[in-house]
C-alpha cells in the first residue's frame, strides 16, 4: 500500500475525535483545505466535529468508513466520505461540513 493510502486509512481510523484532512497530493490545490485551517474552522464552529459527521454518515448509509476528505466545493466546505457495505459496494457521500446535510450520494 502506498504511503498516501496508509495515511488515508489511518485518518479514517483516527478521525473519531478529530477533524480529518487529506494530504495535498490527493486534492486539487483550489479545493483542498490546509491542515492548519482545520482546527481554526472547528473552533470557529464552521465545521462540525468528526463525531457528528460519522454519526450522520452511519445513519444515512451503514458500512465501514474507509476514507474521509475535507474539501471546498463551490465555496462550501464539504466532507467526502467513502464507505464499504456488507455486499462490498462502495458508497460515496458528500456532506455539508457546517450542517451535516447529505448533499450527494453515489454507489459503485
C-alpha distance (Angstrom), angle and dihedral (degrees) to the residues before:
residue distance angle dihedral
X1 . . .
X2 3.78 . .
X3 3.78 122.6 .
X4 3.80 89.2 -111.1
X5 3.80 91.7 50.5
X6 3.79 91.1 51.6
X7 3.82 89.8 47.9
X8 3.82 92.6 52.5
X9 3.82 92.8 47.5
X10 3.78 90.4 47.2
X11 3.80 89.6 51.6
X12 3.78 91.7 52.7
X13 3.79 90.7 51.1
X14 3.80 95.5 43.0
X15 3.77 98.0 41.2
X16 3.79 97.0 86.9
X17 3.81 91.7 99.0
X18 3.78 104.0 21.1
X19 3.77 140.5 47.9
X20 3.79 114.1 -98.5
X21 3.75 129.9 -141.6
X22 3.79 128.0 -176.8
X23 3.77 120.6 -126.7
X24 3.78 119.1 -94.5
X25 3.79 92.9 -105.4
X26 3.81 91.0 68.6
X27 3.79 102.2 52.0
X28 3.76 136.2 50.1
X29 3.79 113.0 -97.2
X30 3.81 90.8 -117.1
X31 3.81 94.2 49.8
X32 3.77 105.8 41.5
X33 3.76 123.8 97.2
X34 3.78 112.8 -135.7
X35 3.76 116.5 -119.0
X36 3.78 89.8 -123.5
X37 3.82 89.7 59.3
X38 3.80 97.7 54.1
X39 3.80 97.4 76.4
X40 3.81 91.6 44.9
X41 3.80 91.9 49.8
X42 3.81 91.7 49.2
X43 3.81 94.6 45.7
X44 3.82 90.8 48.0
X45 3.82 90.1 52.0
X46 3.80 92.6 -117.7
X47 3.81 92.6 125.2
X48 3.79 129.9 33.6
X49 3.79 121.2 -114.7
X50 3.79 114.3 -92.5
X51 3.83 90.3 -114.9
X52 3.82 89.2 62.7
X53 3.80 93.2 46.2
X54 3.81 92.6 49.5
X55 3.80 91.4 48.2
X56 3.81 91.4 51.9
X57 3.81 91.6 45.7
X58 3.81 92.7 51.6
X59 3.79 90.5 48.8
X60 3.81 92.2 49.8
X61 3.82 95.8 42.3
X62 3.80 127.1 10.0
X63 3.79 113.9 -140.6
X64 3.77 145.3 90.0
X65 3.80 115.7 -60.0
X66 3.81 109.8 -128.6
X67 3.79 103.9 166.2
X68 3.79 139.3 18.5
X69 3.79 127.5 -175.0
X70 3.78 131.0 179.7
X71 3.80 111.0 -148.5
X72 3.77 143.0 160.7
X73 3.78 114.6 -116.6
X74 3.78 119.2 179.7
X75 3.80 90.6 -21.8
X76 3.81 93.5 -50.1
X77 3.81 126.3 110.5
X78 3.80 109.2 -123.2
X79 3.78 134.0 -177.1
X80 3.80 111.4 -143.7
X81 3.81 109.8 -158.9
X82 3.80 127.1 -173.6
X83 3.80 121.4 -161.5
X84 3.78 136.6 178.1
X85 3.81 117.1 -140.8
X86 3.82 129.4 -152.0
X87 3.83 90.5 -89.2
X88 3.85 90.3 54.8
X89 3.80 92.1 -110.1
X90 3.80 115.7 146.0
X91 3.79 116.8 -130.7
X92 3.79 124.3 -166.3
X93 3.78 120.0 -161.4
X94 3.78 127.4 -176.9
X95 3.78 115.8 -156.7
X96 3.77 130.0 -173.0
X97 3.81 102.2 -110.2
X98 3.81 93.1 -144.2
X99 3.81 100.3 46.9
X100 3.82 104.4 19.2
X101 3.80 90.8 -127.7
X102 3.81 113.9 154.2
X103 3.81 104.6 -118.5
X104 3.80 101.1 175.3
X105 3.76 138.9 3.4
X106 3.77 134.1 -174.5
X107 3.80 138.4 172.7
X108 3.79 130.6 -147.9
